[in-house]
Amino acid sequence: MDDNDEDVMPEDMYRDESGFVVTPLVHVGDFLTECEQVVGSEELMLPEKIQKSTGEMAEMMETTAEVVEELEKVCSPEMLHSPAEDDHPLDIGCSLGTSKGIPEGAEHLKTLQLRHKKYGKMDKRYRKTDVSRDCFNAAIDDEEEICVKKPTAVLSVTFFRASQAIHQSNVYRPHFVDRAILVMADQKLTALRDKIICAADLCVASGEYSQVPDAPQEPKQQDLYKSSYFVIEDTFYNDHRDPLSRDLSKVVLDWMKPKKTMQSKSMDDFTFNDLDIRLGYPYLYNHLGNCQHIMVFTDLRLLTNTDCQDPSMYPVLIHKPGWKRVICTCCNIYTSKWKTYADSFSNVDPSFYCEKCFKMLHYDKHDNKLGSFTAYPFVDPGIFS
């Protein structure tokens, strides 16, 4: 939103000193109550799936029961079957864009050829796994026993890339959206914390590997540094579930002690309904000591039929951008697995290599180090795309 949009800005929103357009302070737990006062409690319930009888359907359509029965037969899924499918069955395991995408006997069809070519390009450009597709699955579940039974408020939370360049200066930028997550208002803050993924968590904590490239890359930083916290308004919500967790906010609280404007609480003791937040205002998520992510509550609304209806699936990932891979400096094909500094074999610092190029360029056949360099295992943030 630019400065010219201030004329059309809603009355209950304002621009803070940082330039963010935010709402006034709202208590999440009061949202459902206020909705009930406006539209009534019955209107907040999701419409149930009720099987209509033939007579009821005929009455709704203002026609006869015979017409409804005929429509059920004509529009049934069985009518979609084509006799030609028996002669040339489509292989269920293949799809357009693969080598077996066009069924035998249909190679001459121009439309299939064009679609096969189109999807082949898309598969190369967007290499999505089944796991990543599942992250975006927010379809309505047909099993009524596991669906949401009462009016529920949900929050959309957007996270930005870490402000500190952990891998290289041009990988992380504070204004790049990392992911957006939909969370139920009655869930604990720890549920959101467990859903956040950062490439820095998978980085090796044991340091330099140029002398021992085949050594086990353990432990990971997430296994050693389990402390984290959210900063929402004037409160630090620390994760104290692990006995080894430290109160990372203590240093800040001691520094601000004369003013007594901040306080520390355990995130496991609070749900989102207990929070006072401003939509659009930047808050902070900090982990691994100093890996900081800006987080913004972008929406507070009621659960709808288009959302995932299974409470056990929440928090749900609803947006994830496609980040480019950090490809190997040598082959320019494979994803980088190693990062080197002061590399005598490269004029770029730092340099990035895939596993094969790193070994072939920096070691002889007896695994003896060649040249001078320092090497660190590298985790490409693009693997989460």
Backbone torsions as a table, in degrees:
resi	resn	phi	psi	omega
1	MET	NA	128.4	179.5
2	ASP	-96.4	-177.0	-175.3
3	ASP	-65.5	-27.7	-178.7
4	ASN	-72.0	-15.5	-178.5
5	ASP	-82.2	-5.0	-177.5
6	GLU	-64.4	-25.7	-179.1
7	ASP	-68.7	-28.2	-178.2
8	VAL	-103.6	8.7	-179.3
9	MET	-70.6	133.2	178.4
10	PRO	-56.0	152.5	-175.8
11	GLU	-64.2	-29.8	-176.3
12	ASP	-87.1	8.4	178.4
13	MET	-119.5	156.6	-179.1
14	TYR	-151.6	166.2	177.6
15	ARG	-102.2	122.0	-177.8
16	ASP	-81.4	-178.8	-176.1
17	GLU	-65.3	-19.5	179.4
18	SER	-89.0	-5.1	-179.7
19	GLY	96.1	-1.7	-179.9
20	PHE	-82.2	138.3	175.1
21	VAL	-88.6	113.9	-171.8
22	VAL	-129.7	165.6	175.8
23	THR	-95.3	164.3	172.1
24	PRO	-63.5	168.5	-179.8
25	LEU	-63.7	127.4	179.2
26	VAL	-126.1	145.8	175.4
27	HIS	-94.1	119.4	-174.2
28	VAL	-60.7	-38.8	-177.4
29	GLY	-64.8	-21.5	-179.6
30	ASP	-86.1	-6.7	-173.5
31	PHE	-64.2	-47.2	-179.9
32	LEU	-62.2	-41.7	-180.0
33	THR	-61.4	-42.6	179.7
34	GLU	-67.6	-35.4	177.2
35	CYS	-65.9	-39.3	178.8
36	GLU	-63.9	-36.6	179.5
37	GLN	-67.6	-28.6	-177.0
38	VAL	-86.2	-49.0	-173.0
39	VAL	-112.2	-10.6	-178.4
40	GLY	92.3	150.6	-174.7
41	SER	-68.1	-33.7	-178.2
42	GLU	-68.5	-34.3	-179.3
43	GLU	-70.3	-19.8	-178.9
44	LEU	-77.8	-19.2	-177.9
45	MET	-72.9	141.4	176.3
46	LEU	-69.7	139.7	179.7
47	PRO	-62.8	133.9	-179.2
48	GLU	-83.3	153.6	177.5
49	LYS	-84.6	108.7	-177.1
50	ILE	-112.8	125.5	179.6
51	GLN	-76.5	118.7	-179.3
52	LYS	-87.0	141.9	175.3
53	SER	-78.5	168.2	-179.9
54	THR	-62.0	-39.8	178.7
55	GLY	-64.6	-42.3	178.9
56	GLU	-64.8	-41.2	177.8
57	MET	-63.5	-40.0	178.7
58	ALA	-64.2	-39.1	178.7
59	GLU	-66.9	-40.8	178.9
60	MET	-66.0	-35.8	-178.5
61	MET	-89.1	-3.8	179.9
62	GLU	57.4	48.6	178.2
63	THR	-142.9	-170.8	-177.6
64	THR	-94.1	162.4	179.3
65	ALA	-66.4	-30.8	179.4
66	GLU	-64.4	-38.8	179.0
67	VAL	-66.2	-40.5	179.1
68	VAL	-63.6	-43.2	179.1
69	GLU	-63.9	-37.8	178.1
70	GLU	-67.1	-39.1	178.2
71	LEU	-64.6	-37.4	178.6
72	GLU	-62.9	-37.8	179.0
73	LYS	-72.3	-44.5	-177.1
74	VAL	-67.5	-36.5	-175.4
75	CYS	-96.1	10.0	-178.5
76	SER	-72.4	154.4	178.9
77	PRO	-59.3	-27.4	-179.6
78	GLU	-63.4	-27.0	-179.1
79	MET	-73.4	-11.9	179.0
80	LEU	-79.5	-8.9	-178.6
81	HIS	-72.5	135.8	177.7
82	SER	-109.7	135.4	178.9
83	PRO	-59.0	-26.2	-179.9
84	ALA	-66.3	-21.3	179.6
85	GLU	-67.2	-25.5	178.1
86	ASP	-71.6	-32.4	179.2
87	ASP	-79.6	-35.6	-178.6
88	HIS	-130.7	74.1	-179.1
89	PRO	-66.0	140.9	179.0
90	LEU	-85.0	130.7	178.9
91	ASP	-66.8	120.0	-177.1
92	ILE	-63.6	-29.5	-176.7
93	GLY	-79.0	-7.1	-178.5
94	CYS	-109.7	164.5	178.6
95	SER	-151.7	161.1	178.1
96	LEU	-61.3	141.5	-177.3
97	GLY	101.8	-11.7	177.8
98	THR	-108.0	171.8	-177.8
99	SER	-63.5	-24.2	179.7
100	LYS	-108.7	24.9	-173.9
101	GLY	-71.3	-28.4	-179.6
102	ILE	-102.0	121.8	-177.7
103	PRO	-65.7	154.7	-179.3
104	GLU	-62.9	134.6	-178.5
105	GLY	94.9	-7.4	-178.9
106	ALA	-117.3	17.0	-177.4
107	GLU	-65.0	-22.8	-176.2
108	HIS	-83.5	-8.9	-177.6
109	LEU	-75.7	118.3	-175.2
110	LYS	-66.0	-38.4	-179.2
111	THR	-62.4	-43.6	178.2
112	LEU	-64.8	-37.2	178.8
113	GLN	-62.9	-44.7	-179.8
114	LEU	-67.1	-41.5	178.8
115	ARG	-65.8	-38.3	178.1
116	HIS	-62.3	-42.0	178.9
117	LYS	-66.9	-40.5	-179.3
118	LYS	-64.2	-49.7	-177.1
119	TYR	-70.4	-26.6	175.0
120	GLY	-63.7	-39.5	177.3
121	LYS	-68.6	-38.7	-179.0
122	MET	-66.5	-37.5	179.4
123	ASP	-65.2	-34.1	178.6
124	LYS	-72.4	-34.7	-177.0
125	ARG	-81.3	-41.6	-178.5
126	TYR	-115.9	90.2	-178.2
127	ARG	-88.3	81.5	-177.6
128	LYS	-94.5	131.3	176.1
129	THR	-88.0	167.6	177.2
130	ASP	-61.5	-33.6	-180.0
131	VAL	-64.8	-44.2	-179.3
132	SER	-68.2	-34.0	177.2
133	ARG	-66.2	-35.9	179.4
134	ASP	-63.1	-28.3	-179.5
135	CYS	-63.5	-28.9	-177.2
136	PHE	-97.4	4.4	-176.6
137	ASN	-78.1	106.9	179.5
138	ALA	-124.5	35.0	-177.7
139	ALA	-74.4	158.9	178.7
140	ILE	-74.0	131.6	179.7
141	ASP	-87.1	135.6	-177.2
142	ASP	-79.9	-12.9	-178.8
143	GLU	-81.3	103.9	-172.7
144	GLU	-63.9	-28.3	-174.4
145	GLU	-68.8	-19.6	-179.7
146	ILE	-105.9	2.7	-178.5
147	CYS	-79.2	162.3	177.8
148	VAL	-65.4	132.1	-173.8
149	LYS	-105.0	-7.4	-175.2
150	LYS	-139.9	162.0	176.7
151	PRO	-58.0	132.9	-174.4
152	THR	-135.1	136.1	174.5
153	ALA	-93.9	141.9	179.1
154	VAL	-127.9	150.9	179.7
155	LEU	-119.2	137.0	171.7
156	SER	-98.1	124.8	-177.9
157	VAL	-120.5	123.7	179.4
158	THR	-106.1	131.0	178.2
159	PHE	-111.2	145.5	179.5
160	PHE	-111.1	158.7	179.5
161	ARG	-57.9	151.8	-176.0
162	ALA	-57.8	140.5	-177.5
163	SER	-75.4	-20.0	179.5
164	GLN	-100.2	132.3	-178.0
165	ALA	-77.6	94.2	-176.8
166	ILE	-77.2	-36.9	-176.7
167	HIS	-99.2	-56.0	179.0
168	GLN	-153.8	159.4	-169.4
169	SER	-64.5	-27.3	-175.9
170	ASN	-102.9	10.7	178.2
171	VAL	-87.5	-49.5	-177.9
172	TYR	-100.7	129.4	173.2
173	ARG	-133.1	136.0	-170.4
174	PRO	-64.7	-22.2	-175.8
175	HIS	-97.5	7.6	178.5
176	PHE	-90.3	126.3	178.8
177	VAL	-68.4	130.3	-179.8
178	ASP	-94.4	-48.8	180.0
179	ARG	-168.1	161.0	175.9
180	ALA	-125.9	137.6	-174.0
181	ILE	-128.6	137.6	176.3
182	LEU	-102.1	123.8	-175.8
183	VAL	-128.1	145.0	176.6
184	MET	-77.1	143.7	-175.7
185	ALA	-67.6	-23.7	-178.9
186	ASP	-91.0	6.8	176.8
187	GLN	-85.8	154.8	178.1
188	LYS	-75.0	158.2	179.4
189	LEU	-63.4	-27.7	179.9
190	THR	-65.3	-27.4	178.5
191	ALA	-64.0	-40.4	176.8
192	LEU	-70.3	-39.6	-179.2
193	ARG	-61.4	-38.4	-179.7
194	ASP	-71.5	-18.1	-178.2
195	LYS	-88.1	-15.2	-176.3
196	ILE	-78.2	129.4	179.5
197	ILE	-117.8	134.2	178.4
198	CYS	-137.2	139.3	-179.8
199	ALA	-61.4	-28.6	-179.3
200	ALA	-65.0	-25.7	178.3
201	ASP	-63.1	-30.6	-176.0
202	LEU	-93.1	0.0	178.3
203	CYS	-69.9	147.6	179.5
204	VAL	-77.4	135.8	-175.6
205	ALA	-93.6	-3.3	-171.8
206	SER	-92.2	1.0	169.5
207	GLY	96.7	-140.2	-166.1
208	GLU	-82.2	139.7	-170.5
209	TYR	-125.0	12.8	-173.5
210	SER	-65.1	-30.7	179.7
211	GLN	-83.5	-23.4	-176.8
212	VAL	-133.7	67.5	-175.6
213	PRO	-66.4	-21.3	-178.5
214	ASP	-95.0	3.0	179.9
215	ALA	-67.7	150.4	178.8
216	PRO	-58.5	132.9	-178.4
217	GLN	-89.5	69.7	-180.0
218	GLU	-139.1	155.3	-4.8
219	PRO	-84.2	164.3	174.8
220	LYS	-82.7	158.1	-177.9
221	GLN	-63.6	-34.3	-179.6
222	GLN	-67.9	-20.8	178.0
223	ASP	-81.0	-22.3	-178.0
224	LEU	-100.0	-41.9	-173.8
225	TYR	-109.9	90.4	-174.6
226	LYS	-94.0	-4.2	-177.4
227	SER	-76.4	144.6	177.7
228	SER	-163.4	165.5	176.6
229	TYR	-159.2	156.6	168.7
230	PHE	-103.7	142.2	169.8
231	VAL	-111.8	108.1	-179.5
232	ILE	-125.0	118.0	-171.9
233	GLU	55.8	-119.7	-176.1
234	ASP	-106.6	27.8	-174.3
235	THR	-132.2	135.5	169.5
236	PHE	-92.6	121.7	175.6
237	TYR	-104.0	101.7	-175.5
238	ASN	-91.3	148.7	176.7
239	ASP	-92.5	105.2	-177.3
240	HIS	-108.3	18.3	-175.3
241	ARG	-68.7	-34.2	179.6
242	ASP	-88.9	135.9	-179.4
243	PRO	-60.6	-25.4	-178.6
244	LEU	-87.3	-1.0	-179.4
245	SER	-67.8	144.2	177.4
246	ARG	-112.9	155.3	177.0
247	ASP	-83.2	93.0	-177.1
248	LEU	-67.5	-18.3	-178.2
249	SER	-83.1	-7.7	-174.1
250	LYS	-61.0	-39.0	-179.3
251	VAL	-62.3	-43.8	-179.6
252	VAL	-68.1	-41.1	-179.3
253	LEU	-65.3	-38.5	177.4
254	ASP	-65.8	-36.3	179.8
255	TRP	-68.9	-33.7	-178.5
256	MET	-95.7	7.9	-174.0
257	LYS	-55.3	-40.3	179.9
258	PRO	-59.5	-33.2	-178.3
259	LYS	-86.8	-26.9	179.2
260	LYS	53.0	45.4	-179.3
261	THR	-97.7	-12.7	-178.5
262	MET	-119.6	156.7	176.6
263	GLN	-142.2	162.0	-177.3
264	SER	-119.7	135.2	177.5
265	LYS	-139.1	166.8	178.8
266	SER	-91.2	128.2	-178.0
267	MET	-68.4	-18.9	179.3
268	ASP	-74.8	-12.3	-178.6
269	ASP	-97.6	0.7	-173.9
270	PHE	-132.3	143.9	170.4
271	THR	-104.4	173.3	178.8
272	PHE	-68.6	-23.3	176.3
273	ASN	-64.7	-21.0	-178.7
274	ASP	-85.5	-4.7	-171.5
275	LEU	-93.3	150.2	166.1
276	ASP	-107.8	118.3	-174.2
277	ILE	-131.9	165.5	171.6
278	ARG	-118.7	121.1	177.6
279	LEU	-67.7	130.4	-179.8
280	GLY	92.5	-5.9	-177.6
281	TYR	-90.0	137.4	-178.5
282	PRO	-78.8	122.1	172.5
283	TYR	-110.1	-176.4	-171.4
284	LEU	-129.8	138.0	168.1
285	TYR	-119.8	125.2	-176.7
286	ASN	-125.1	133.5	177.0
287	HIS	-147.1	170.1	-178.7
288	LEU	55.5	26.7	177.4
289	GLY	90.2	-55.6	-175.5
290	ASN	-143.2	19.6	175.7
291	CYS	-91.2	107.5	-170.1
292	GLN	-112.0	134.5	178.6
293	HIS	-122.9	132.9	171.8
294	ILE	-77.2	133.5	177.1
295	MET	-126.5	139.3	-177.0
296	VAL	-132.1	128.0	170.9
297	PHE	-79.9	109.4	-173.6
298	THR	-95.6	-17.8	-177.1
299	ASP	-157.9	144.2	172.7
300	LEU	-133.2	116.0	-173.4
301	ARG	-152.2	179.6	176.7
302	LEU	-86.9	150.5	173.8
303	LEU	-66.1	135.2	-178.3
304	THR	-119.4	176.9	180.0
305	ASN	-67.8	-20.2	-180.0
306	THR	-83.4	-7.4	178.9
307	ASP	-91.4	162.2	174.5
308	CYS	-61.6	131.5	-175.2
309	GLN	-95.7	-3.2	-178.2
310	ASP	-93.9	111.0	-178.1
311	PRO	-61.0	-27.6	-178.3
312	SER	-69.6	-14.7	-179.4
313	MET	-83.8	-13.8	-176.5
314	TYR	-85.2	147.4	-1.2
315	PRO	-66.9	145.6	-176.7
316	VAL	-111.0	132.6	175.0
317	LEU	-76.6	120.2	-175.9
318	ILE	-113.1	-11.8	177.7
319	HIS	-154.6	134.7	177.0
320	LYS	-148.1	116.7	-177.1
321	PRO	-73.6	157.9	177.8
322	GLY	-89.3	98.9	-178.9
323	TRP	-83.5	144.5	177.6
324	LYS	-72.6	146.2	177.1
325	ARG	-74.4	153.0	168.8
326	VAL	-90.7	99.4	-173.4
327	ILE	-84.8	163.5	-176.7
328	CYS	-62.5	134.5	178.5
329	THR	-65.7	-27.3	-174.2
330	CYS	-87.2	-55.2	-175.5
331	CYS	-94.4	-18.9	-178.7
332	ASN	56.4	30.9	-179.2
333	ILE	-125.6	-55.3	-170.4
334	TYR	-93.6	158.4	179.4
335	THR	-67.7	139.9	-177.5
336	SER	-70.0	138.8	177.0
337	LYS	-120.7	-12.3	-178.5
338	TRP	-135.0	147.6	176.4
339	LYS	-125.9	130.2	-178.1
340	THR	-120.8	149.0	174.9
341	TYR	-120.6	150.9	179.0
342	ALA	48.6	47.3	-174.8
343	ASP	-83.9	119.8	179.6
344	SER	-70.1	-13.9	179.4
345	PHE	-96.7	5.0	-177.3
346	SER	-142.5	147.6	176.0
347	ASN	-99.3	10.9	177.8
348	VAL	-116.0	136.7	-179.6
349	ASP	-134.4	118.8	0.2
350	PRO	-80.5	166.6	176.6
351	SER	-115.4	151.6	-176.6
352	PHE	-124.6	137.9	-175.4
353	TYR	-138.0	147.6	168.9
354	CYS	-76.7	171.4	-175.1
355	GLU	-60.2	-44.8	-175.8
356	LYS	-69.1	-47.3	-179.4
357	CYS	-65.3	-36.3	-180.0
358	PHE	-62.0	-45.2	-178.7
359	LYS	-69.8	-42.6	-176.5
360	MET	-67.9	-32.5	-175.7
361	LEU	-86.7	-31.4	-169.9
362	HIS	-108.9	-3.5	-177.2
363	TYR	-140.2	149.4	176.5
364	ASP	-85.1	-174.4	-175.8
365	LYS	-68.4	-15.1	176.6
366	HIS	-99.8	14.2	178.9
367	ASP	64.1	29.0	174.2
368	ASN	-88.3	138.3	-177.4
369	LYS	-67.5	136.3	177.6
370	LEU	-113.8	140.5	177.8
371	GLY	69.6	-167.3	-179.3
372	SER	-122.6	132.5	178.9
373	PHE	-175.7	162.5	169.7
374	THR	-118.4	140.2	-173.5
375	ALA	-126.7	141.5	179.1
376	TYR	-135.7	137.7	173.1
377	PRO	-59.4	139.7	-174.1
378	PHE	-119.5	134.9	175.7
379	VAL	-112.1	114.2	-177.8
380	ASP	-77.8	121.4	177.8
381	PRO	-59.3	-20.6	180.0
382	GLY	-67.2	-13.2	-179.9
383	ILE	-68.7	-17.3	179.9
384	PHE	-89.7	-0.2	-179.3
385	SER	-84.7	NA	NA
